[in-house]
Amino acid sequence: MCLICKRIDMIKVGENHYAVSELETGYVVLGDQQRFSGYTLFLCKHHVTDLHFWKKKLRGKYLSEWLMF
Ligand SMILES: [Zn+2]
């Protein structure tokens, strides 16, 4: 299991203290390294290594949520 999938599993059971918010397609989390205060990431609930592995509908929804947060 990759590090991102492990982090997502931790969010699902309430053990990731860097989780900020859950959206429809992913989770907003604080970055492990805070080189810039408040640095956040948006992790998709369905982790893949490249955008083209997602179905078009999921990719569109994820990217629209990513642009909003
Ligand atoms: Zn993964």
N, CA, C, O and the ligand as a Tripos MOL2 file, in Angstrom:
@<TRIPOS>MOLECULE
protein
  277   275    70     0     0
PROTEIN
NO_CHARGES

@<TRIPOS>ATOM
      1 N           0.8520   -1.1850    0.0000 N.3       1 MET1
      2 CA          0.0000    0.0000    0.0000 C.3       1 MET1
      3 C           0.8890    1.2380    0.0000 C.2       1 MET1
      4 O           1.8630    1.3160    0.7490 O.2       1 MET1
      5 N           0.5440    2.2020   -0.8460 N.am      2 CYS2
      6 CA          1.3880    3.4020   -0.9250 C.3       2 CYS2
      7 C           1.0900    4.3540    0.2420 C.2       2 CYS2
      8 O           0.0980    4.1930    0.9540 O.2       2 CYS2
      9 N           1.9510    5.3270    0.4160 N.am      3 LEU3
     10 CA          1.8220    6.2760    1.5230 C.3       3 LEU3
     11 C           0.5040    7.0430    1.4580 C.2       3 LEU3
     12 O          -0.1300    7.2610    2.4910 O.2       3 LEU3
     13 N           0.0870    7.4510    0.2800 N.am      4 ILE4
     14 CA         -1.1620    8.2250    0.1580 C.3       4 ILE4
     15 C          -2.3640    7.3570    0.5180 C.2       4 ILE4
     16 O          -3.2460    7.8030    1.2500 O.2       4 ILE4
     17 N          -2.4120    6.1280    0.0160 N.am      5 CYS5
     18 CA         -3.5180    5.2290    0.3650 C.3       5 CYS5
     19 C          -3.5460    4.9580    1.8720 C.2       5 CYS5
     20 O          -4.6180    4.8510    2.4690 O.2       5 CYS5
     21 N          -2.3760    4.8480    2.4740 N.am      6 LYS6
     22 CA         -2.2950    4.6410    3.9210 C.3       6 LYS6
     23 C          -2.8690    5.8450    4.6590 C.2       6 LYS6
     24 O          -3.6080    5.6970    5.6320 O.2       6 LYS6
     25 N          -2.5180    7.0450    4.1830 N.am      7 ARG7
     26 CA         -3.0470    8.2700    4.8110 C.3       7 ARG7
     27 C          -4.5620    8.3440    4.6590 C.2       7 ARG7
     28 O          -5.2630    8.7340    5.5930 O.2       7 ARG7
     29 N          -5.0660    7.9720    3.4880 N.am      8 ILE8
     30 CA         -6.5150    7.9970    3.2530 C.3       8 ILE8
     31 C          -7.2100    7.0080    4.1900 C.2       8 ILE8
     32 O          -8.2560    7.3230    4.7580 O.2       8 ILE8
     33 N          -6.6440    5.8380    4.3500 N.am      9 ASP9
     34 CA         -7.2200    4.8560    5.2870 C.3       9 ASP9
     35 C          -7.2290    5.4030    6.7140 C.2       9 ASP9
     36 O          -8.1760    5.1640    7.4630 O.2       9 ASP9
     37 N          -6.1810    6.1350    7.0930 N.am     10 MET10
     38 CA         -6.1230    6.7320    8.4310 C.3      10 MET10
     39 C          -7.2280    7.7720    8.6000 C.2      10 MET10
     40 O          -7.8240    7.8760    9.6730 O.2      10 MET10
     41 N          -7.5040    8.5380    7.5500 N.am     11 ILE11
     42 CA         -8.5940    9.5290    7.6200 C.3      11 ILE11
     43 C          -9.9150    8.8080    7.8460 C.2      11 ILE11
     44 O         -10.7200    9.2320    8.6750 O.2      11 ILE11
     45 N         -10.1400    7.7260    7.1190 N.am     12 LYS12
     46 CA        -11.4150    6.9970    7.2100 C.3      12 LYS12
     47 C         -11.7000    6.4880    8.6140 C.2      12 LYS12
     48 O         -12.8620    6.3640    9.0020 O.2      12 LYS12
     49 N         -10.6550    6.1920    9.3780 N.am     13 VAL13
     50 CA        -10.8570    5.6970   10.7450 C.3      13 VAL13
     51 C         -10.5710    6.7790   11.7940 C.2      13 VAL13
     52 O         -10.5030    6.4840   12.9880 O.2      13 VAL13
     53 N         -10.4050    8.0170   11.3530 N.am     14 GLY14
     54 CA        -10.2280    9.1320   12.2820 C.3      14 GLY14
     55 C          -8.8630    9.2180   12.9220 C.2      14 GLY14
     56 O          -8.7270    9.7940   14.0020 O.2      14 GLY14
     57 N          -7.8310    8.6510   12.2780 N.am     15 GLU15
     58 CA         -6.4930    8.6500   12.8720 C.3      15 GLU15
     59 C          -5.5020    9.5690   12.1800 C.2      15 GLU15
     60 O          -4.3250    9.5890   12.5380 O.2      15 GLU15
     61 N          -5.9610   10.3330   11.1910 N.am     16 ASN16
     62 CA         -5.0580   11.2740   10.5120 C.3      16 ASN16
     63 C          -5.3570   12.6790   11.0370 C.2      16 ASN16
     64 O          -6.3650   13.2880   10.6780 O.2      16 ASN16
     65 N          -4.4800   13.1740   11.8780 N.am     17 HIS17
     66 CA         -4.7240   14.4550   12.5240 C.3      17 HIS17
     67 C          -4.4410   15.6430   11.6110 C.2      17 HIS17
     68 O          -4.6430   16.7920   12.0040 O.2      17 HIS17
     69 N          -3.9750   15.3690   10.3930 N.am     18 TYR18
     70 CA         -3.7450   16.4450    9.4180 C.3      18 TYR18
     71 C          -4.9420   16.6300    8.4930 C.2      18 TYR18
     72 O          -4.9270   17.5140    7.6370 O.2      18 TYR18
     73 N          -5.9710   15.8150    8.6530 N.am     19 ALA19
     74 CA         -7.1640   15.9540    7.8120 C.3      19 ALA19
     75 C          -7.9090   17.2280    8.1810 C.2      19 ALA19
     76 O          -8.1160   17.5240    9.3580 O.2      19 ALA19
     77 N          -8.3090   17.9760    7.1620 N.am     20 VAL20
     78 CA         -8.9990   19.2520    7.3760 C.3      20 VAL20
     79 C         -10.4670   19.1430    6.9910 C.2      20 VAL20
     80 O         -11.3440   19.5710    7.7420 O.2      20 VAL20
     81 N         -10.7350   18.5680    5.8160 N.am     21 SER21
     82 CA        -12.1040   18.5380    5.3170 C.3      21 SER21
     83 C         -12.2730   17.3960    4.3220 C.2      21 SER21
     84 O         -11.3220   16.9810    3.6600 O.2      21 SER21
     85 N         -13.5070   16.8960    4.2310 N.am     22 GLU22
     86 CA        -13.8350   15.8740    3.2380 C.3      22 GLU22
     87 C         -14.7490   16.4910    2.1930 C.2      22 GLU22
     88 O         -15.7650   17.0980    2.5330 O.2      22 GLU22
     89 N         -14.3960   16.3410    0.9320 N.am     23 LEU23
     90 CA        -15.2530   16.7460   -0.1710 C.3      23 LEU23
     91 C         -15.7590   15.4740   -0.8430 C.2      23 LEU23
     92 O         -15.4170   14.3720   -0.4140 O.2      23 LEU23
     93 N         -16.5690   15.6130   -1.8880 N.am     24 GLU24
     94 CA        -17.1540   14.4350   -2.5370 C.3      24 GLU24
     95 C         -16.0950   13.4740   -3.0760 C.2      24 GLU24
     96 O         -16.2280   12.2600   -2.9170 O.2      24 GLU24
     97 N         -15.0480   13.9990   -3.7080 N.am     25 THR25
     98 CA        -14.0560   13.1180   -4.3420 C.3      25 THR25
     99 C         -12.7550   12.9870   -3.5680 C.2      25 THR25
    100 O         -11.9180   12.1610   -3.9330 O.2      25 THR25
    101 N         -12.5540   13.7640   -2.5210 N.am     26 GLY26
    102 CA        -11.2720   13.6850   -1.8360 C.3      26 GLY26
    103 C         -11.2490   14.3470   -0.4710 C.2      26 GLY26
    104 O         -12.2660   14.7990    0.0550 O.2      26 GLY26
    105 N         -10.0410   14.3830    0.0810 N.am     27 TYR27
    106 CA         -9.8180   14.9420    1.4170 C.3      27 TYR27
    107 C          -8.7880   16.0610    1.3260 C.2      27 TYR27
    108 O          -7.7600   15.9270    0.6620 O.2      27 TYR27
    109 N          -9.0840   17.1680    2.0050 N.am     28 VAL28
    110 CA         -8.1220   18.2530    2.1600 C.3      28 VAL28
    111 C          -7.3110   17.9370    3.4070 C.2      28 VAL28
    112 O          -7.8710   17.7000    4.4770 O.2      28 VAL28
    113 N          -5.9840   17.9360    3.2640 N.am     29 VAL29
    114 CA         -5.1070   17.6330    4.4030 C.3      29 VAL29
    115 C          -3.9780   18.6570    4.4670 C.2      29 VAL29
    116 O          -3.5530   19.1980    3.4450 O.2      29 VAL29
    117 N          -3.5050   18.9120    5.6710 N.am     30 LEU30
    118 CA         -2.3110   19.7300    5.8340 C.3      30 LEU30
    119 C          -1.1160   18.9110    5.3630 C.2      30 LEU30
    120 O          -1.0520   17.7060    5.6050 O.2      30 LEU30
    121 N          -0.1700   19.5600    4.6920 N.am     31 GLY31
    122 CA          1.0400   18.8770    4.2620 C.3      31 GLY31
    123 C           1.9020   18.5040    5.4560 C.2      31 GLY31
    124 O           1.9160   19.2130    6.4630 O.2      31 GLY31
    125 N           2.6180   17.3990    5.3480 N.am     32 ASP32
    126 CA          3.5230   16.9800    6.4300 C.3      32 ASP32
    127 C           4.5820   18.0430    6.6930 C.2      32 ASP32
    128 O           4.9360   18.3030    7.8420 O.2      32 ASP32
    129 N           5.0780   18.6470    5.6370 N.am     33 GLN33
    130 CA          6.0930   19.7030    5.7370 C.3      33 GLN33
    131 C           5.3970   21.0400    5.5550 C.2      33 GLN33
    132 O           4.7670   21.2740    4.5240 O.2      33 GLN33
    133 N           5.5000   21.9090    6.5330 N.am     34 GLN34
    134 CA          4.8490   23.2250    6.4680 C.3      34 GLN34
    135 C           5.8740   24.2980    6.1330 C.2      34 GLN34
    136 O           6.0740   25.2400    6.9000 O.2      34 GLN34
    137 N           6.5250   24.1490    4.9770 N.am     35 ARG35
    138 CA          7.4930   25.1610    4.5470 C.3      35 ARG35
    139 C           6.7880   26.5050    4.4160 C.2      35 ARG35
    140 O           7.3570   27.5530    4.7240 O.2      35 ARG35
    141 N           5.5200   26.4580    3.9450 N.am     36 PHE36
    142 CA          4.6580   27.6370    3.8890 C.3      36 PHE36
    143 C           3.4950   27.3540    4.8300 C.2      36 PHE36
    144 O           2.8060   26.3450    4.6750 O.2      36 PHE36
    145 N           3.2750   28.2080    5.7750 N.am     37 SER37
    146 CA          2.2250   27.9850    6.7660 C.3      37 SER37
    147 C           0.8720   27.7620    6.0950 C.2      37 SER37
    148 O           0.4420   28.5630    5.2650 O.2      37 SER37
    149 N           0.2010   26.6610    6.4640 N.am     38 GLY38
    150 CA         -1.1070   26.3500    5.9030 C.3      38 GLY38
    151 C          -1.0510   25.5690    4.6130 C.2      38 GLY38
    152 O          -2.0810   25.3950    3.9620 O.2      38 GLY38
    153 N           0.1140   25.0930    4.2210 N.am     39 TYR39
    154 CA          0.2550   24.3090    2.9810 C.3      39 TYR39
    155 C          -0.6630   23.0840    3.0510 C.2      39 TYR39
    156 O          -0.5780   22.2880    3.9860 O.2      39 TYR39
    157 N          -1.5340   22.9440    2.0600 N.am     40 THR40
    158 CA         -2.4870   21.8350    2.0460 C.3      40 THR40
    159 C          -2.4210   21.0610    0.7330 C.2      40 THR40
    160 O          -1.9220   21.5480   -0.2810 O.2      40 THR40
    161 N          -2.9390   19.8460    0.7900 N.am     41 LEU41
    162 CA         -3.0380   18.9710   -0.3760 C.3      41 LEU41
    163 C          -4.4770   18.5070   -0.4990 C.2      41 LEU41
    164 O          -5.2130   18.4870    0.4870 O.2      41 LEU41
    165 N          -4.8770   18.1370   -1.6970 N.am     42 PHE42
    166 CA         -6.2050   17.5670   -1.8960 C.3      42 PHE42
    167 C          -6.0100   16.1500   -2.4230 C.2      42 PHE42
    168 O          -5.6610   15.9520   -3.5870 O.2      42 PHE42
    169 N          -6.2380   15.1660   -1.5520 N.am     43 LEU43
    170 CA         -6.0250   13.7610   -1.8980 C.3      43 LEU43
    171 C          -7.3180   13.1610   -2.4260 C.2      43 LEU43
    172 O          -8.3410   13.2040   -1.7430 O.2      43 LEU43
    173 N          -7.2890   12.6080   -3.6190 N.am     44 CYS44
    174 CA         -8.4740   11.9550   -4.1640 C.3      44 CYS44
    175 C          -8.7460   10.6670   -3.3740 C.2      44 CYS44
    176 O          -7.8170    9.9650   -2.9750 O.2      44 CYS44
    177 N         -10.0180   10.3730   -3.1590 N.am     45 LYS45
    178 CA        -10.3860    9.1570   -2.4300 C.3      45 LYS45
    179 C          -9.9850    7.8940   -3.1860 C.2      45 LYS45
    180 O          -9.7860    6.8370   -2.5860 O.2      45 LYS45
    181 N          -9.8700    8.0110   -4.4840 N.am     46 HIS46
    182 CA         -9.4580    6.8800   -5.3250 C.3      46 HIS46
    183 C          -8.0750    7.1900   -5.8760 C.2      46 HIS46
    184 O          -7.9370    7.7220   -6.9770 O.2      46 HIS46
    185 N          -7.0570    6.8500   -5.1000 N.am     47 HIS47
    186 CA         -5.7020    7.2240   -5.4760 C.3      47 HIS47
    187 C          -5.2240    6.4820   -6.7260 C.2      47 HIS47
    188 O          -5.3780    5.2660   -6.8440 O.2      47 HIS47
    189 N          -4.6500    7.2340   -7.6400 N.am     48 VAL48
    190 CA         -4.0020    6.6940   -8.8280 C.3      48 VAL48
    191 C          -2.6940    7.4460   -9.0060 C.2      48 VAL48
    192 O          -2.4980    8.5070   -8.4130 O.2      48 VAL48
    193 N          -1.8090    6.9070   -9.8130 N.am     49 THR49
    194 CA         -0.5090    7.5510   -9.9870 C.3      49 THR49
    195 C          -0.5120    8.6030  -11.0940 C.2      49 THR49
    196 O           0.4380    9.3740  -11.2190 O.2      49 THR49
    197 N          -1.5730    8.6370  -11.8930 N.am     50 ASP50
    198 CA         -1.6320    9.6300  -12.9710 C.3      50 ASP50
    199 C          -3.1010    9.9320  -13.2860 C.2      50 ASP50
    200 O          -3.9550    9.0490  -13.2110 O.2      50 ASP50
    201 N          -3.3810   11.1830  -13.6360 N.am     51 LEU51
    202 CA         -4.7670   11.6180  -13.8730 C.3      51 LEU51
    203 C          -5.4920   10.7940  -14.9310 C.2      51 LEU51
    204 O          -6.7030   10.6000  -14.8260 O.2      51 LEU51
    205 N          -4.7880   10.3070  -15.9440 N.am     52 HIS52
    206 CA         -5.4780    9.6110  -17.0250 C.3      52 HIS52
    207 C          -6.0120    8.2350  -16.6080 C.2      52 HIS52
    208 O          -6.7530    7.6140  -17.3700 O.2      52 HIS52
    209 N          -5.6500    7.7450  -15.4090 N.am     53 PHE53
    210 CA         -6.1950    6.4730  -14.9280 C.3      53 PHE53
    211 C          -7.6220    6.6080  -14.3920 C.2      53 PHE53
    212 O          -8.3300    5.6120  -14.2490 O.2      53 PHE53
    213 N          -8.0410    7.8390  -14.0980 N.am     54 TRP54
    214 CA         -9.4060    8.0530  -13.6290 C.3      54 TRP54
    215 C         -10.3680    8.0780  -14.7900 C.2      54 TRP54
    216 O         -10.0080    8.4510  -15.9070 O.2      54 TRP54
    217 N         -11.6130    7.6730  -14.5170 N.am     55 LYS55
    218 CA        -12.6460    7.8280  -15.5330 C.3      55 LYS55
    219 C         -12.9120    9.3230  -15.6840 C.2      55 LYS55
    220 O         -12.7410   10.1000  -14.7440 O.2      55 LYS55
    221 N         -13.3280    9.7020  -16.8700 N.am     56 LYS56
    222 CA        -13.4740   11.1150  -17.2170 C.3      56 LYS56
    223 C         -14.3690   11.8670  -16.2380 C.2      56 LYS56
    224 O         -14.0560   12.9950  -15.8560 O.2      56 LYS56
    225 N         -15.4880   11.2500  -15.8260 N.am     57 LYS57
    226 CA        -16.4310   11.9160  -14.9240 C.3      57 LYS57
    227 C         -15.7790   12.2020  -13.5650 C.2      57 LYS57
    228 O         -15.9280   13.3010  -13.0320 O.2      57 LYS57
    229 N         -15.0550   11.2190  -13.0000 N.am     58 LEU58
    230 CA        -14.3800   11.4060  -11.7130 C.3      58 LEU58
    231 C         -13.2940   12.4670  -11.8420 C.2      58 LEU58
    232 O         -13.1520   13.3310  -10.9770 O.2      58 LEU58
    233 N         -12.5420   12.3970  -12.9120 N.am     59 ARG59
    234 CA        -11.4500   13.3640  -13.1150 C.3      59 ARG59
    235 C         -12.0040   14.7870  -13.1610 C.2      59 ARG59
    236 O         -11.4430   15.6960  -12.5500 O.2      59 ARG59
    237 N         -13.0970   14.9760  -13.8800 N.am     60 GLY60
    238 CA        -13.6990   16.3040  -13.9890 C.3      60 GLY60
    239 C         -14.2030   16.8150  -12.6530 C.2      60 GLY60
    240 O         -13.9980   17.9790  -12.3080 O.2      60 GLY60
    241 N         -14.8630   15.9410  -11.8980 N.am     61 LYS61
    242 CA        -15.3950   16.3370  -10.5950 C.3      61 LYS61
    243 C         -14.2560   16.6530   -9.6230 C.2      61 LYS61
    244 O         -14.2960   17.6600   -8.9160 O.2      61 LYS61
    245 N         -13.2330   15.7760   -9.5960 N.am     62 TYR62
    246 CA        -12.0880   15.9880   -8.7040 C.3      62 TYR62
    247 C         -11.4020   17.3130   -9.0190 C.2      62 TYR62
    248 O         -11.1140   18.0980   -8.1160 O.2      62 TYR62
    249 N         -11.1460   17.5560  -10.2850 N.am     63 LEU63
    250 CA        -10.4410   18.7930  -10.6560 C.3      63 LEU63
    251 C         -11.2860   20.0300  -10.3580 C.2      63 LEU63
    252 O         -10.7410   21.0730   -9.9970 O.2      63 LEU63
    253 N         -12.5980   19.9320  -10.5020 N.am     64 SER64
    254 CA        -13.4370   21.0980  -10.1900 C.3      64 SER64
    255 C         -13.4400   21.3480   -8.6700 C.2      64 SER64
    256 O         -13.4330   22.4980   -8.2320 O.2      64 SER64
    257 N         -13.4500   20.2770   -7.8750 N.am     65 GLU65
    258 CA        -13.3650   20.4800   -6.4240 C.3      65 GLU65
    259 C         -11.9950   21.0250   -6.0310 C.2      65 GLU65
    260 O         -11.8900   21.8850   -5.1570 O.2      65 GLU65
    261 N         -10.9560   20.5230   -6.6750 N.am     66 TRP66
    262 CA         -9.5960   20.9790   -6.3870 C.3      66 TRP66
    263 C          -9.4740   22.4840   -6.6740 C.2      66 TRP66
    264 O          -8.8170   23.2070   -5.9250 O.2      66 TRP66
    265 N         -10.0930   22.9390   -7.7320 N.am     67 LEU67
    266 CA        -10.0220   24.3620   -8.0710 C.3      67 LEU67
    267 C         -10.7780   25.2200   -7.0640 C.2      67 LEU67
    268 O         -10.4330   26.3830   -6.8540 O.2      67 LEU67
    269 N         -11.8210   24.6450   -6.4330 N.am     68 MET68
    270 CA        -12.6320   25.4160   -5.4870 C.3      68 MET68
    271 C         -11.9670   25.5700   -4.1220 C.2      68 MET68
    272 O         -12.1770   26.5660   -3.4310 O.2      68 MET68
    273 N         -11.1540   24.5660   -3.7350 N.am     69 PHE69
    274 CA        -10.6340   24.6570   -2.3570 C.3      69 PHE69
    275 C          -9.3550   25.4180   -2.3190 C.2      69 PHE69
    276 O          -8.7730   25.5950   -1.2490 O.2      69 PHE69
    277 ZN         -2.0560    4.7770   -3.4290 Zn       70 ZN70
@<TRIPOS>BOND
     1     1     2 1
     2     2     3 1
     3     3     4 2
     4     3     5 am
     5     5     6 1
     6     6     7 1
     7     7     8 2
     8     7     9 am
     9     9    10 1
    10    10    11 1
    11    11    12 2
    12    11    13 am
    13    13    14 1
    14    14    15 1
    15    15    16 2
    16    15    17 am
    17    17    18 1
    18    18    19 1
    19    19    20 2
    20    19    21 am
    21    21    22 1
    22    22    23 1
    23    23    24 2
    24    23    25 am
    25    25    26 1
    26    26    27 1
    27    27    28 2
    28    27    29 am
    29    29    30 1
    30    30    31 1
    31    31    32 2
    32    31    33 am
    33    33    34 1
    34    34    35 1
    35    35    36 2
    36    35    37 am
    37    37    38 1
    38    38    39 1
    39    39    40 2
    40    39    41 am
    41    41    42 1
    42    42    43 1
    43    43    44 2
    44    43    45 am
    45    45    46 1
    46    46    47 1
    47    47    48 2
    48    47    49 am
    49    49    50 1
    50    50    51 1
    51    51    52 2
    52    51    53 am
    53    53    54 1
    54    54    55 1
    55    55    56 2
    56    55    57 am
    57    57    58 1
    58    58    59 1
    59    59    60 2
    60    59    61 am
    61    61    62 1
    62    62    63 1
    63    63    64 2
    64    63    65 am
    65    65    66 1
    66    66    67 1
    67    67    68 2
    68    67    69 am
    69    69    70 1
    70    70    71 1
    71    71    72 2
    72    71    73 am
    73    73    74 1
    74    74    75 1
    75    75    76 2
    76    75    77 am
    77    77    78 1
    78    78    79 1
    79    79    80 2
    80    79    81 am
    81    81    82 1
    82    82    83 1
    83    83    84 2
    84    83    85 am
    85    85    86 1
    86    86    87 1
    87    87    88 2
    88    87    89 am
    89    89    90 1
    90    90    91 1
    91    91    92 2
    92    91    93 am
    93    93    94 1
    94    94    95 1
    95    95    96 2
    96    95    97 am
    97    97    98 1
    98    98    99 1
    99    99   100 2
   100    99   101 am
   101   101   102 1
   102   102   103 1
   103   103   104 2
   104   103   105 am
   105   105   106 1
   106   106   107 1
   107   107   108 2
   108   107   109 am
   109   109   110 1
   110   110   111 1
   111   111   112 2
   112   111   113 am
   113   113   114 1
   114   114   115 1
   115   115   116 2
   116   115   117 am
   117   117   118 1
   118   118   119 1
   119   119   120 2
   120   119   121 am
   121   121   122 1
   122   122   123 1
   123   123   124 2
   124   123   125 am
   125   125   126 1
   126   126   127 1
   127   127   128 2
   128   127   129 am
   129   129   130 1
   130   130   131 1
   131   131   132 2
   132   131   133 am
   133   133   134 1
   134   134   135 1
   135   135   136 2
   136   135   137 am
   137   137   138 1
   138   138   139 1
   139   139   140 2
   140   139   141 am
   141   141   142 1
   142   142   143 1
   143   143   144 2
   144   143   145 am
   145   145   146 1
   146   146   147 1
   147   147   148 2
   148   147   149 am
   149   149   150 1
   150   150   151 1
   151   151   152 2
   152   151   153 am
   153   153   154 1
   154   154   155 1
   155   155   156 2
   156   155   157 am
   157   157   158 1
   158   158   159 1
   159   159   160 2
   160   159   161 am
   161   161   162 1
   162   162   163 1
   163   163   164 2
   164   163   165 am
   165   165   166 1
   166   166   167 1
   167   167   168 2
   168   167   169 am
   169   169   170 1
   170   170   171 1
   171   171   172 2
   172   171   173 am
   173   173   174 1
   174   174   175 1
   175   175   176 2
   176   175   177 am
   177   177   178 1
   178   178   179 1
   179   179   180 2
   180   179   181 am
   181   181   182 1
   182   182   183 1
   183   183   184 2
   184   183   185 am
   185   185   186 1
   186   186   187 1
   187   187   188 2
   188   187   189 am
   189   189   190 1
   190   190   191 1
   191   191   192 2
   192   191   193 am
   193   193   194 1
   194   194   195 1
   195   195   196 2
   196   195   197 am
   197   197   198 1
   198   198   199 1
   199   199   200 2
   200   199   201 am
   201   201   202 1
   202   202   203 1
   203   203   204 2
   204   203   205 am
   205   205   206 1
   206   206   207 1
   207   207   208 2
   208   207   209 am
   209   209   210 1
   210   210   211 1
   211   211   212 2
   212   211   213 am
   213   213   214 1
   214   214   215 1
   215   215   216 2
   216   215   217 am
   217   217   218 1
   218   218   219 1
   219   219   220 2
   220   219   221 am
   221   221   222 1
   222   222   223 1
   223   223   224 2
   224   223   225 am
   225   225   226 1
   226   226   227 1
   227   227   228 2
   228   227   229 am
   229   229   230 1
   230   230   231 1
   231   231   232 2
   232   231   233 am
   233   233   234 1
   234   234   235 1
   235   235   236 2
   236   235   237 am
   237   237   238 1
   238   238   239 1
   239   239   240 2
   240   239   241 am
   241   241   242 1
   242   242   243 1
   243   243   244 2
   244   243   245 am
   245   245   246 1
   246   246   247 1
   247   247   248 2
   248   247   249 am
   249   249   250 1
   250   250   251 1
   251   251   252 2
   252   251   253 am
   253   253   254 1
   254   254   255 1
   255   255   256 2
   256   255   257 am
   257   257   258 1
   258   258   259 1
   259   259   260 2
   260   259   261 am
   261   261   262 1
   262   262   263 1
   263   263   264 2
   264   263   265 am
   265   265   266 1
   266   266   267 1
   267   267   268 2
   268   267   269 am
   269   269   270 1
   270   270   271 1
   271   271   272 2
   272   271   273 am
   273   273   274 1
   274   274   275 1
   275   275   276 2
@<TRIPOS>SUBSTRUCTURE
     1 MET1         2 RESIDUE 1 A MET
     2 CYS2         6 RESIDUE 1 A CYS
     3 LEU3        10 RESIDUE 1 A LEU
     4 ILE4        14 RESIDUE 1 A ILE
     5 CYS5        18 RESIDUE 1 A CYS
     6 LYS6        22 RESIDUE 1 A LYS
     7 ARG7        26 RESIDUE 1 A ARG
     8 ILE8        30 RESIDUE 1 A ILE
     9 ASP9        34 RESIDUE 1 A ASP
    10 MET10       38 RESIDUE 1 A MET
    11 ILE11       42 RESIDUE 1 A ILE
    12 LYS12       46 RESIDUE 1 A LYS
    13 VAL13       50 RESIDUE 1 A VAL
    14 GLY14       54 RESIDUE 1 A GLY
    15 GLU15       58 RESIDUE 1 A GLU
    16 ASN16       62 RESIDUE 1 A ASN
    17 HIS17       66 RESIDUE 1 A HIS
    18 TYR18       70 RESIDUE 1 A TYR
    19 ALA19       74 RESIDUE 1 A ALA
    20 VAL20       78 RESIDUE 1 A VAL
    21 SER21       82 RESIDUE 1 A SER
    22 GLU22       86 RESIDUE 1 A GLU
    23 LEU23       90 RESIDUE 1 A LEU
    24 GLU24       94 RESIDUE 1 A GLU
    25 THR25       98 RESIDUE 1 A THR
    26 GLY26      102 RESIDUE 1 A GLY
    27 TYR27      106 RESIDUE 1 A TYR
    28 VAL28      110 RESIDUE 1 A VAL
    29 VAL29      114 RESIDUE 1 A VAL
    30 LEU30      118 RESIDUE 1 A LEU
    31 GLY31      122 RESIDUE 1 A GLY
    32 ASP32      126 RESIDUE 1 A ASP
    33 GLN33      130 RESIDUE 1 A GLN
    34 GLN34      134 RESIDUE 1 A GLN
    35 ARG35      138 RESIDUE 1 A ARG
    36 PHE36      142 RESIDUE 1 A PHE
    37 SER37      146 RESIDUE 1 A SER
    38 GLY38      150 RESIDUE 1 A GLY
    39 TYR39      154 RESIDUE 1 A TYR
    40 THR40      158 RESIDUE 1 A THR
    41 LEU41      162 RESIDUE 1 A LEU
    42 PHE42      166 RESIDUE 1 A PHE
    43 LEU43      170 RESIDUE 1 A LEU
    44 CYS44      174 RESIDUE 1 A CYS
    45 LYS45      178 RESIDUE 1 A LYS
    46 HIS46      182 RESIDUE 1 A HIS
    47 HIS47      186 RESIDUE 1 A HIS
    48 VAL48      190 RESIDUE 1 A VAL
    49 THR49      194 RESIDUE 1 A THR
    50 ASP50      198 RESIDUE 1 A ASP
    51 LEU51      202 RESIDUE 1 A LEU
    52 HIS52      206 RESIDUE 1 A HIS
    53 PHE53      210 RESIDUE 1 A PHE
    54 TRP54      214 RESIDUE 1 A TRP
    55 LYS55      218 RESIDUE 1 A LYS
    56 LYS56      222 RESIDUE 1 A LYS
    57 LYS57      226 RESIDUE 1 A LYS
    58 LEU58      230 RESIDUE 1 A LEU
    59 ARG59      234 RESIDUE 1 A ARG
    60 GLY60      238 RESIDUE 1 A GLY
    61 LYS61      242 RESIDUE 1 A LYS
    62 TYR62      246 RESIDUE 1 A TYR
    63 LEU63      250 RESIDUE 1 A LEU
    64 SER64      254 RESIDUE 1 A SER
    65 GLU65      258 RESIDUE 1 A GLU
    66 TRP66      262 RESIDUE 1 A TRP
    67 LEU67      266 RESIDUE 1 A LEU
    68 MET68      270 RESIDUE 1 A MET
    69 PHE69      274 RESIDUE 1 A PHE
    70 ZN70       277 GROUP 0 **** ****
